[in-house]
Structure formats: structure tokens, C-alpha cells
Amino acid sequence: MVDSRRKGAVFEREVVNKINAFAEENDLQFSCKRNLDQYQTRNQCDIPIPNHAIECKHYNSGNWLKPAWWKQVCEASNGSIPVLIFKFNRVPPRVCVPLYAINPEMERTNDITAVLPMDDWLYLLKTNWTQYETMK
């Protein structure tokens, strides 16, 4: 039997490593780590980065995100941009973000979202980084 908490922690570490490598390569001036308080306190994201709250989900099977996952990251975002990174076995990770994360001039609502490949989200992160800093 697979330990789901361990599997989730492994995925979170993979995401942290990818984000940190990307931030360093693109001189984004931050590094991130897993939020271990999430296991003791409700409504905390898995990985905080400046102006973003990231929730990671890794499941054996499926083909799309569950609305409860999006609700969870929105509740944990506390004014930051919610980011849901989800993955199923043998499928590359996908990232769900509100549309204003793609176009910061759009209305700031978490009700309208887009799902994109991880590399496309990282590109958006780099492209919109300075605009994200002024969104709060």
C-alpha cells in the first residue's frame, strides 16, 4: 500500500526543487521550501512563494483536478495568488491558476481559471513577476 502523505511530500519536494532552480536561473531573487506547518494548522498552503500560495496534489489515477482542491488552495491563499499543481501517475504536472495570474489587468477573481503545463506557468511567473509584486 502506498503512503499518500509520503507520496505528497515527495511531489512537493520535486516542485520546490523545480521552482528554486527556475528562480535561480531567471534571477527572481527568492527561494522556497515546503510549509511543514500545513500538517498542524488548517488553511495553509504547501509551498509559499512571494505573492503566491501553492497547493500540490499527486494521485495515482485521474484526468482532471477536483473542485475541492481548488477550493482548498483558494482558502489557504490569504490574498496571494492561488496556484494548484496537480499530477497523476505517468502524466506531466499541470498547473491551475486564476486568469488574473496570466493577465494581471483582469478582474481579480479566483472563480475563472486556466490550466497549463508546468513550464508555461513558470514562463508566466517570470514574465509577470514585477506585476505580481504590485498586486496586493
PyRosetta script that sets phi, psi and omega in degrees:
from pyrosetta import init, pose_from_sequence

init()
pose = pose_from_sequence("MVDSRRKGAVFEREVVNKINAFAEENDLQFSCKRNLDQYQTRNQCDIPIPNHAIECKHYNSGNWLKPAWWKQVCEASNGSIPVLIFKFNRVPPRVCVPLYAINPEMERTNDITAVLPMDDWLYLLKTNWTQYETMK")
pose.set_psi(1, 138.8)
pose.set_omega(1, -177.9)
pose.set_phi(2, -84.6)
pose.set_psi(2, 134.2)
pose.set_omega(2, 175.7)
pose.set_phi(3, -82.2)
pose.set_psi(3, 106.3)
pose.set_omega(3, -173.9)
pose.set_phi(4, -66.0)
pose.set_psi(4, -33.7)
pose.set_omega(4, 178.6)
pose.set_phi(5, -65.4)
pose.set_psi(5, -41.9)
pose.set_omega(5, 178.9)
pose.set_phi(6, -65.6)
pose.set_psi(6, -43.3)
pose.set_omega(6, 179.4)
pose.set_phi(7, -60.8)
pose.set_psi(7, -41.7)
pose.set_omega(7, 177.5)
pose.set_phi(8, -64.1)
pose.set_psi(8, -41.3)
pose.set_omega(8, 179.8)
pose.set_phi(9, -64.6)
pose.set_psi(9, -39.7)
pose.set_omega(9, 177.9)
pose.set_phi(10, -62.6)
pose.set_psi(10, -44.2)
pose.set_omega(10, 179.1)
pose.set_phi(11, -64.1)
pose.set_psi(11, -42.8)
pose.set_omega(11, 177.6)
pose.set_phi(12, -58.7)
pose.set_psi(12, -42.4)
pose.set_omega(12, 178.1)
pose.set_phi(13, -63.4)
pose.set_psi(13, -40.2)
pose.set_omega(13, 177.7)
pose.set_phi(14, -61.6)
pose.set_psi(14, -43.4)
pose.set_omega(14, 179.8)
pose.set_phi(15, -64.8)
pose.set_psi(15, -45.2)
pose.set_omega(15, 178.0)
pose.set_phi(16, -57.2)
pose.set_psi(16, -46.7)
pose.set_omega(16, -179.4)
pose.set_phi(17, -61.3)
pose.set_psi(17, -42.2)
pose.set_omega(17, -179.7)
pose.set_phi(18, -66.4)
pose.set_psi(18, -44.8)
pose.set_omega(18, 179.8)
pose.set_phi(19, -64.4)
pose.set_psi(19, -44.8)
pose.set_omega(19, -179.6)
pose.set_phi(20, -63.0)
pose.set_psi(20, -42.3)
pose.set_omega(20, 177.8)
pose.set_phi(21, -62.5)
pose.set_psi(21, -42.8)
pose.set_omega(21, 179.2)
pose.set_phi(22, -64.2)
pose.set_psi(22, -45.7)
pose.set_omega(22, -179.8)
pose.set_phi(23, -60.6)
pose.set_psi(23, -41.7)
pose.set_omega(23, 179.5)
pose.set_phi(24, -66.5)
pose.set_psi(24, -45.1)
pose.set_omega(24, -179.7)
pose.set_phi(25, -61.4)
pose.set_psi(25, -30.8)
pose.set_omega(25, -174.9)
pose.set_phi(26, -107.6)
pose.set_psi(26, 13.0)
pose.set_omega(26, 175.7)
pose.set_phi(27, 52.6)
pose.set_psi(27, 47.3)
pose.set_omega(27, -179.6)
pose.set_phi(28, -85.8)
pose.set_psi(28, -2.1)
pose.set_omega(28, 171.9)
pose.set_phi(29, 61.0)
pose.set_psi(29, 38.5)
pose.set_omega(29, 171.2)
pose.set_phi(30, -152.0)
pose.set_psi(30, 160.4)
pose.set_omega(30, 168.1)
pose.set_phi(31, -136.7)
pose.set_psi(31, 157.3)
pose.set_omega(31, -177.6)
pose.set_phi(32, -127.3)
pose.set_psi(32, 167.2)
pose.set_omega(32, 174.9)
pose.set_phi(33, -149.8)
pose.set_psi(33, 164.4)
pose.set_omega(33, 178.1)
pose.set_phi(34, -64.8)
pose.set_psi(34, 142.4)
pose.set_omega(34, 176.3)
pose.set_phi(35, -90.0)
pose.set_psi(35, 97.5)
pose.set_omega(35, -176.9)
pose.set_phi(36, -74.1)
pose.set_psi(36, -15.9)
pose.set_omega(36, 176.1)
pose.set_phi(37, -67.4)
pose.set_psi(37, -17.1)
pose.set_omega(37, -179.1)
pose.set_phi(38, -58.7)
pose.set_psi(38, -24.2)
pose.set_omega(38, -178.5)
pose.set_phi(39, -80.3)
pose.set_psi(39, -19.8)
pose.set_omega(39, -179.2)
pose.set_phi(40, -105.8)
pose.set_psi(40, -23.9)
pose.set_omega(40, -173.4)
pose.set_phi(41, -125.1)
pose.set_psi(41, 134.1)
pose.set_omega(41, 179.1)
pose.set_phi(42, -70.6)
pose.set_psi(42, 159.7)
pose.set_omega(42, 174.9)
pose.set_phi(43, 57.1)
pose.set_psi(43, 45.3)
pose.set_omega(43, 172.2)
pose.set_phi(44, -123.0)
pose.set_psi(44, 141.5)
pose.set_omega(44, -179.8)
pose.set_phi(45, -78.1)
pose.set_psi(45, 165.9)
pose.set_omega(45, 179.3)
pose.set_phi(46, -74.3)
pose.set_psi(46, -41.4)
pose.set_omega(46, -175.1)
pose.set_phi(47, -139.6)
pose.set_psi(47, 110.2)
pose.set_omega(47, 174.2)
pose.set_phi(48, -89.7)
pose.set_psi(48, 136.1)
pose.set_omega(48, 168.2)
pose.set_phi(49, -129.5)
pose.set_psi(49, 163.1)
pose.set_omega(49, -177.6)
pose.set_phi(50, -51.3)
pose.set_psi(50, 125.3)
pose.set_omega(50, 177.2)
pose.set_phi(51, 66.6)
pose.set_psi(51, 12.3)
pose.set_omega(51, -179.2)
pose.set_phi(52, -139.0)
pose.set_psi(52, 145.6)
pose.set_omega(52, 173.0)
pose.set_phi(53, -122.7)
pose.set_psi(53, 117.0)
pose.set_omega(53, -173.6)
pose.set_phi(54, -106.2)
pose.set_psi(54, 132.8)
pose.set_omega(54, 173.5)
pose.set_phi(55, -118.0)
pose.set_psi(55, 134.3)
pose.set_omega(55, -179.0)
pose.set_phi(56, -114.4)
pose.set_psi(56, 137.5)
pose.set_omega(56, 176.9)
pose.set_phi(57, -135.1)
pose.set_psi(57, 130.1)
pose.set_omega(57, 176.9)
pose.set_phi(58, -132.6)
pose.set_psi(58, 118.2)
pose.set_omega(58, -178.2)
pose.set_phi(59, -125.4)
pose.set_psi(59, 157.0)
pose.set_omega(59, 179.4)
pose.set_phi(60, -62.3)
pose.set_psi(60, -48.8)
pose.set_omega(60, -174.4)
pose.set_phi(61, -139.1)
pose.set_psi(61, 160.2)
pose.set_omega(61, 180.0)
pose.set_phi(62, 143.3)
pose.set_psi(62, 176.5)
pose.set_omega(62, 178.5)
pose.set_phi(63, -139.0)
pose.set_psi(63, -3.5)
pose.set_omega(63, -180.0)
pose.set_phi(64, -155.0)
pose.set_psi(64, 162.9)
pose.set_omega(64, -179.9)
pose.set_phi(65, -70.4)
pose.set_psi(65, 155.1)
pose.set_omega(65, 176.0)
pose.set_phi(66, -95.8)
pose.set_psi(66, 137.9)
pose.set_omega(66, 179.1)
pose.set_phi(67, -54.1)
pose.set_psi(67, -32.4)
pose.set_omega(67, 179.1)
pose.set_phi(68, -63.4)
pose.set_psi(68, -31.5)
pose.set_omega(68, 178.0)
pose.set_phi(69, -65.8)
pose.set_psi(69, -44.6)
pose.set_omega(69, -179.8)
pose.set_phi(70, -64.7)
pose.set_psi(70, -42.5)
pose.set_omega(70, 178.2)
pose.set_phi(71, -59.4)
pose.set_psi(71, -42.3)
pose.set_omega(71, -179.5)
pose.set_phi(72, -60.8)
pose.set_psi(72, -47.4)
pose.set_omega(72, -178.4)
pose.set_phi(73, -69.7)
pose.set_psi(73, -34.7)
pose.set_omega(73, 177.3)
pose.set_phi(74, -64.3)
pose.set_psi(74, -41.2)
pose.set_omega(74, 178.7)
pose.set_phi(75, -67.1)
pose.set_psi(75, -30.4)
pose.set_omega(75, -178.7)
pose.set_phi(76, -87.8)
pose.set_psi(76, -7.3)
pose.set_omega(76, -172.5)
pose.set_phi(77, -74.9)
pose.set_psi(77, -26.9)
pose.set_omega(77, 177.6)
pose.set_phi(78, 47.4)
pose.set_psi(78, 47.4)
pose.set_omega(78, 178.0)
pose.set_phi(79, 91.3)
pose.set_psi(79, -13.1)
pose.set_omega(79, 175.7)
pose.set_phi(80, -82.2)
pose.set_psi(80, 169.0)
pose.set_omega(80, 176.9)
pose.set_phi(81, -73.5)
pose.set_psi(81, 121.4)
pose.set_omega(81, 177.5)
pose.set_phi(82, -75.5)
pose.set_psi(82, 138.4)
pose.set_omega(82, 179.5)
pose.set_phi(83, -134.6)
pose.set_psi(83, 120.9)
pose.set_omega(83, 177.6)
pose.set_phi(84, -109.1)
pose.set_psi(84, 117.2)
pose.set_omega(84, 176.6)
pose.set_phi(85, -107.7)
pose.set_psi(85, 117.7)
pose.set_omega(85, -176.8)
pose.set_phi(86, -128.4)
pose.set_psi(86, 151.3)
pose.set_omega(86, -175.4)
pose.set_phi(87, -149.0)
pose.set_psi(87, 143.4)
pose.set_omega(87, 170.6)
pose.set_phi(88, -117.8)
pose.set_psi(88, 154.5)
pose.set_omega(88, -179.9)
pose.set_phi(89, -51.6)
pose.set_psi(89, 137.9)
pose.set_omega(89, 177.5)
pose.set_phi(90, 62.4)
pose.set_psi(90, 21.3)
pose.set_omega(90, 176.9)
pose.set_phi(91, -132.1)
pose.set_psi(91, 134.6)
pose.set_omega(91, 179.3)
pose.set_phi(92, -63.0)
pose.set_psi(92, 153.5)
pose.set_omega(92, 178.4)
pose.set_phi(93, -63.7)
pose.set_psi(93, 148.2)
pose.set_omega(93, 174.2)
pose.set_phi(94, -124.3)
pose.set_psi(94, 157.9)
pose.set_omega(94, -175.0)
pose.set_phi(95, -127.8)
pose.set_psi(95, 129.0)
pose.set_omega(95, 176.3)
pose.set_phi(96, -106.7)
pose.set_psi(96, 128.0)
pose.set_omega(96, 178.3)
pose.set_phi(97, -137.3)
pose.set_psi(97, 156.6)
pose.set_omega(97, 172.2)
pose.set_phi(98, -69.0)
pose.set_psi(98, 153.1)
pose.set_omega(98, -176.9)
pose.set_phi(99, -60.7)
pose.set_psi(99, -28.9)
pose.set_omega(99, 179.1)
pose.set_phi(100, -67.7)
pose.set_psi(100, -14.7)
pose.set_omega(100, 173.3)
pose.set_phi(101, -74.1)
pose.set_psi(101, -25.4)
pose.set_omega(101, 177.1)
pose.set_phi(102, -84.6)
pose.set_psi(102, -45.0)
pose.set_omega(102, 179.0)
pose.set_phi(103, -126.4)
pose.set_psi(103, 95.4)
pose.set_omega(103, -176.1)
pose.set_phi(104, -60.0)
pose.set_psi(104, -10.9)
pose.set_omega(104, 177.6)
pose.set_phi(105, -83.4)
pose.set_psi(105, -9.0)
pose.set_omega(105, 179.0)
pose.set_phi(106, -76.1)
pose.set_psi(106, 163.7)
pose.set_omega(106, 177.1)
pose.set_phi(107, -56.7)
pose.set_psi(107, 138.4)
pose.set_omega(107, -178.4)
pose.set_phi(108, -85.3)
pose.set_psi(108, 88.5)
pose.set_omega(108, 176.8)
pose.set_phi(109, -135.8)
pose.set_psi(109, 142.6)
pose.set_omega(109, 178.4)
pose.set_phi(110, -92.0)
pose.set_psi(110, 4.7)
pose.set_omega(110, -177.4)
pose.set_phi(111, -81.5)
pose.set_psi(111, -18.8)
pose.set_omega(111, -179.4)
pose.set_phi(112, -115.9)
pose.set_psi(112, 119.6)
pose.set_omega(112, -171.6)
pose.set_phi(113, -127.6)
pose.set_psi(113, 167.7)
pose.set_omega(113, 172.8)
pose.set_phi(114, -137.0)
pose.set_psi(114, 148.8)
pose.set_omega(114, 177.3)
pose.set_phi(115, -116.5)
pose.set_psi(115, 130.1)
pose.set_omega(115, -177.4)
pose.set_phi(116, -139.9)
pose.set_psi(116, 163.3)
pose.set_omega(116, 174.3)
pose.set_phi(117, -63.6)
pose.set_psi(117, 153.6)
pose.set_omega(117, -177.7)
pose.set_phi(118, -55.6)
pose.set_psi(118, -45.1)
pose.set_omega(118, -178.9)
pose.set_phi(119, -63.3)
pose.set_psi(119, -34.5)
pose.set_omega(119, 177.1)
pose.set_phi(120, -67.7)
pose.set_psi(120, -39.1)
pose.set_omega(120, 176.9)
pose.set_phi(121, -63.7)
pose.set_psi(121, -42.1)
pose.set_omega(121, 178.7)
pose.set_phi(122, -62.6)
pose.set_psi(122, -38.5)
pose.set_omega(122, 175.5)
pose.set_phi(123, -60.3)
pose.set_psi(123, -44.9)
pose.set_omega(123, 177.3)
pose.set_phi(124, -60.8)
pose.set_psi(124, -41.2)
pose.set_omega(124, 179.5)
pose.set_phi(125, -56.9)
pose.set_psi(125, -47.9)
pose.set_omega(125, 179.8)
pose.set_phi(126, -66.2)
pose.set_psi(126, -45.3)
pose.set_omega(126, -175.9)
pose.set_phi(127, -65.2)
pose.set_psi(127, -40.6)
pose.set_omega(127, -174.5)
pose.set_phi(128, -101.1)
pose.set_psi(128, 6.5)
pose.set_omega(128, -171.7)
pose.set_phi(129, -51.9)
pose.set_psi(129, -48.4)
pose.set_omega(129, -177.4)
pose.set_phi(130, -67.9)
pose.set_psi(130, -32.3)
pose.set_omega(130, 176.8)
pose.set_phi(131, -71.3)
pose.set_psi(131, -34.9)
pose.set_omega(131, 178.8)
pose.set_phi(132, -62.9)
pose.set_psi(132, -35.6)
pose.set_omega(132, -178.4)
pose.set_phi(133, -63.0)
pose.set_psi(133, -24.7)
pose.set_omega(133, -178.0)
pose.set_phi(134, -100.4)
pose.set_psi(134, 3.5)
pose.set_omega(134, -175.0)
pose.set_phi(135, -75.6)
pose.set_psi(135, -26.6)
pose.set_omega(135, -174.1)
pose.set_phi(136, -68.4)
pose.dump_pdb("model.pdb")
